[in-house]
Amino acid sequence: MKPVLFSHARVVDPSRGLDEHGSVLVGGGQILASGAAALNQGAPDNATIIDCAGQTIMPGLVDTRVFIGEPGGEHRETIASASAAAAAGGVTTLVMMPDADPVIDDPALVEFVLRSARETASVNVRPAASITKSMAGREMTEFGLLGEAGAVAFTDGRHTIASAAVMRRALTYARDFGAVIAHEIEDRDLAGSGVMNEGLTASWLGLAGIPREAELIPLERDLALARLTGAKYHAAKISTAMSADSIRRAKAECAGVTAGAAIHSLALNENDIGAYRTFFRLSPPLRAEEDRLAIVEALRDGTIDLISSSHDPQDVDTKRLPFAEAEPGAIGLETLLAVALRLVHNGDLTLLRLAEVLSSSPARVFGLPGGSLKPGAPADLIRVDLDRPWVVRTEDILSRSKNTCFEGARLQGKVLQTLVAGRTVFTV
């Protein structure tokens, strides 16, 4: 591949705290130079020069919570279709959840995912393995063998481990292997038959509510066990002010604690459910506006380390149902950056902080390459027009499933080009 010079760009590199006018030179699958210093280096004689005209170059996004149907649910999403959607959304590395059929709880299945990704994916696909066999919450998987096969983290996906003893054992083993436990937290007994946030809105809609404590109680247990074991514990998706306060306190005592938030919890609230729109049936449920604002503040002050799309494809058979009967989940790979840019356009976050929580921070938390434009880093980057308006249309969605919360939404900020290892995998 010929070298490529992106000139006259706004270069945003959170790994170096850099936001300045400059250039980015790519060659041999790596970043050769970036920032204002690159302006004076010129371009090799055979380089392709792209005049960005003030557009933004930033690291490709690292999405750490992506559900894919393959194997077993290819009608909802395949590795290839998720990869195409990711590239269009500026995601250059994604962590695939083990929720499949069969569950990714065996080294052979980890190898299957990696092999399929090599053959069909245009972005980096990194599998996570389940903490317990069949995600049943009882018997632990072989962390050592799964890690050697290529699993980058351990999670029971959509499931919360009810047993404190199992969770303590998992955290202890994860510590010994230097692995990350990423846990989705909801007390199933407290949540009961709830389908949305408990409160006045749920009462008005006549829907069973899920109390905030259903998230807080298992989180507090996990944080206590993380302190006890000294393991790397990641609260995958927090959604309430109480949870943010718990993470804030835990971080002061335990360096291994990190937390993430799904983009839906930052951009939407319970009022968006409106006329029982099942695409807004999510897990965790959309919360009250005060919780959304608390999650934004926690993201701003560093309590929350990263944003994920929580991409969860569902087909019409699981969504075209009464609200209480529909499966939770929404796709989000293609809209992740554009929706997150709302936080920049309204002044909640700086672009540098947003780039950090979408790229360098998730790469750091999960020990992945990427998230940087420094020389020598992999040339995983995106070219973005921060101000370009566009409308989310179902017919334009590349994912096999179309269950987006943002159908018809007018967004500002468009990915124009995505590079993985210096190779263009998406362009407008």
N, C-alpha and C positions, 0 to 999 in steps of 0.2 A: 504493500500500500504506500502511495506517495504521502509525504508529510502534508499536513493541513495547518494553515495559519488562520485563526479567527482574529481578525483585526478590528480595531475601533469598537471594542466591546466594553461593557461594564462587567468586570471580572469579580465574582463573589466566591471566595474560598474560606468557608468557616473553619477549616483545619488550621489556618494561619491568621484568622481574624481579619481577612483582607476583603475590602470592598472598594475598588478603584477602577479608573479608566485604564485599559491596557489591551493586551493581546494574549492569546493562548496558542502555543505551537505544539502540535501533536505529531508523533512519529514512532514507528515501531511498536504501536499498541500502548505507548506511554505518553505522559505529559513531559515535553522537553523544556518548556518555559511557560510562565504565566504571570500575569499582572503587569504593572507599569514597567517593570524592568525588561519585559519581553519586547517592549516597543522598540528598543534600541538594538535588538539582536538581528532584526530583519528576518527574511525567510530564505530557506534553501532554494537553490535555482529551480528545482523540480517540484516545488510545493504548490499545492492548490490553495489559493487565497480566497477566503470568504469575508467580505466586508460586512460586519454585523450592524453597522450604522447605529450604534448605541444600544443594540439588543444585549441581553444578559447571558453570560456564560457562567454556569455553576455546576458543581458536581452532580452526577446522576443520583436520583433518589434511591434510598435503601429502605425498602418496605418490609418490615419484619413480621407481618401477620397477614398472610394470604392463603385463603382456602381455595383448593383446586379439586375438581371432581376426580381426576385421574389418579389412581386406577379405580374403576368401579362406577364412576359417575360422570363419564365422558360427555353425556348429553348436556350436563350443566357447564362444564369447563374442562378443557384439556391443558396440558402443559404448554402446548403450542399456542392455543388461543389466549391463555393468560399472559404468555410472553408477549404476544402482539399487542394486547391491551396495555401491558406495562410499558412497552417501548413508546406507545403513543402518549402515555401519561408522563413520560420522563423518568420512569423507574428502571434503573439499570441492574439492580440486584433485588431479588425478592426471596423471602424465607417462606417456604411452603409448609403449611400445617399438616400434621399426620392424619387428619380426619379424612380417611379414604376407605375403600372397601377392596382389599383388607387394609386395616390400620397399619400405618408405617411404624411397626414395632419390632422389625427384624432387619438385620444388616442386608439381607438380600433385597428387601424392598427399598432401603436407602439407595443401594446400588442401582436398582431399577429406575428410580427417579433421576439420579444423576445421569444414567445412560440415556434415558428419554430426553432429558434436557439437552445433552450434548447433540442429539440427533435432530431435535425439533425446535429448540428454544433459541431466540435471538438475544435474550438477556441472561444474566447470571441467575440460575435457580439453585437455591441452597435448601435442602430438606431439613426440617426439624423432625425428631423422632418422639414417640409418645413416652411419657414417664412410666405409665403402667401398661401391662399387656392388654390389648384390645381396648385401651382407655377405660377399663372397668374400675380403676381406682383401688385395686387390691395388690396384685403382684407386680413388682418392679421389672422393667426391661433391663437388658444388658447394656448399661451405659458405656462401658469401655469398648465393646465390640461395635456398637452403633456409632460412637464417636470416631473410631478408626475407619468405619465405612464411609464417613462423610457427614454425619448429622452435626449441625452447628448449634443446636440447642435441644432442650427437652421440654415438652409441653403436652398436656392432655387436650389440647385444642379447645373445643367449646365446653369441655367438661371440667368441673371443679372437683378436686380430690377431697372427699369428705373426711377421711381418716387422718387425724393429726399424726399418728404414728407412721403412716405411709409417707406423709409429706416430710416428716423429720428424717426418715431414712433416705428419701430421695435427695433432700438437700445435703445430707452428709456425703452420700456417694458423689453427687455433683461437685461438691467442694473438692473431694479427693481427685476428681478427674479434671478440675478446672473448667467445668461446664456451667452453662446458664440454665436455670429453671425459669421458664416463662409461664406464668399461671393465670388463667382466666378465673375470676373470683365471683361466685354467686352461690349463696346458701340455698340449695334447692328446696329445702323444707320451708324456709322463710318466704322464698319467692312463690312457692305453691303454684297456683294456677294463674298467677299474675302475668299480664302481657304488656304492661306499660308502667311508667312511673306512678307510684302511689301518691295521690293528692286530689285536689279539687277537679283538675281536668279529667282524671280517670273517672271520678264520680259523675261528672257531667256527661261523659261519653258512655257511662254504664259498663266500663271495662274493669276487670280485676287488676289491682295495682301491685307493683313490686316495691317494697320499702327500700330506702337507701341503706338501711342496716343489713339487708341481704348481701350487699357488697362489702360493707365495713367489717362485719364480724369475721368472715374468712380471711380478709386482708390483715386484720389485727393478729389473727392466729399465725398467719404466714410470716408476718414481720417479726413476731416473737421467736419463731423457729429459725428465721434467718439470722437473728442476733445470736441465738443459741449455737448454731452450727458454723457461722461465719461463711456461709455459701453465697454465691452470686444469685440473687433472687430478683426477678423482674416481674412486677405487677403489670400484666399485659395491657389491660384496658380499664383505667379508672374513670369514673364519671361523676363523682359527687365531691362537694366541698369537704365533707368529713373524711373521705378517702385521701384527698390532697393533703389535709392537715396531718393525717397519720403517716403518709410518706415523708412529709417534711420533717417530722419528729424522728422517724426511723433513720433518715439519712444522716442526721446529726450523730447517731450512735453506731451505724453500721455502713461501712464503705461499699459493701457489696449490693446494696439495695438500689434498684432503678425502677422507673415506672414509665408507662406509655399511655397515650390516649388515642382513641379512634377519631378520625377526622369528623365523623358525624357528631360526636359529643362536643366538638368545638364550634361547629357551624350551625347546629340545629337544636331546637328544644321541643318539649312535649307538645307545644301548641301546633307544631308542624304536622302532627298526625291528622288534624283537621277532620275530614269526612271519612274516617276509618281507612286511610290509605295504607294498604298492607306493606308497601315498600318502605314505610317508616316503622315497621315492626322489627326492632333491632335488639341485640344483646351486647352490652347492657342497654336498657331502654333509654330513649331520649328523656333527659331530666328537665327539671325546672330551669328557668333562665338564670336564677342565682347560682345554680350549680354549674351551668355552662360558663358563666363569667368567672367562677372560682377556678375552673379547669384552665381557662385562658390565662389567668393570673399565675397559676402554678407552672404553666408552660413558660411564661415570661420570666419568672424568678428562678427557674432551673430545677424546681421540684419535680416536674415531669421532664423526662429526657428525650422523648421522641414522639412523633406522630406516625400512626400506621393507617393504611386504608381499611383494614379489616375486611378486605375484599371477600365477599361470601356469596357466590352465585347461587341463585335459586331459580327454578323454572316455573312455568305457569301453573303446573299441577300443585306446587307447594305455596304459591303466592295468590292465586286467583281463588281465594277462599274468604269466609268471614274473618275479620281481623283476629279474633281470639284463636282461630284454628290455623292461621298461616304460620309458616316457619319463619323464625327471625333471620335477618341477614340482608345485606345489600352489597352490590358491587361498588368498587371505588377506585380501581387502579387508574382509570383514564381521567378521572376528575380530581385526583388527590392534590396535585399542585395548584390547580386553578382555584379550587375551593379553599385551600390553605392560604392562598394569596389574599383572600378577603381580610385576613388578619393583618396583612401588611397595608392594604389599601385603606383600611379604617383606622390605622395607627396603633393597633394592639401590639404588634411585633415589628421589629426591624427586619429587613430582608435578610440580613446576615444571620439573625437568630432563627428565622424560619429555615434558611438553608441548613443551619446546624442541626435542627431537630428532624429534618427530613433526610439528611445524608451522613454527615460526619459523626453525629452522636449515635444513631443506630448502628453504624459500622463499628464504632468503639464498643458499644454495649455487647454486641454479638460477636466481636472479634473477626469482623469481615474486612476484606480489602475494599477500597472505594471511599467515597465521601471526601475526596481531596483533589485539589488541582496543583499540588506542589510537584516540582520536577521529580520524575521517577515513579510517580503514582500511576496506576492503571488509567488509561484514557477513557474513563467512563464519565461522560459529561453531557450536558444538555444546553441547547441554545433556545432562549425563551424571549418572547415579546411580552413584557410584563403588562402592557396596556391593551393588548389586542382583545377585543370583545368577541365572544362566540356563544352559541346556544347549544345546550346538550340535547341532541336529537337521537331518538331510539335507533333510527336507521344508520346512524354513524358509529354506533357502539361496536367495538371489535370483539368484546367478550361474547361468548355464546349465550349467556344469560343477560337479560336487560333490566334487571331489578335495581335500578338506580334511584336514590332519593332525589336526584337533581334533574330528573327528566323535565325539559323545558326551561331549566334555569339559565339565566343570562350570567355568564362568568367573564371575568376580566383577567387575562393572562393565558398565553397559549404556548405550548411546547412546539417549536418549529423543527427541531432536529435533535435526535438522540444518537449518541455514539457509545458503543461498548467495545472496549479494547481497541479504540481508534477506528472502528468500523461503523459506518452509518447504518442503523437498524430501523430508523424511522425518520421521515422528513415530510414536511407539508408540501 
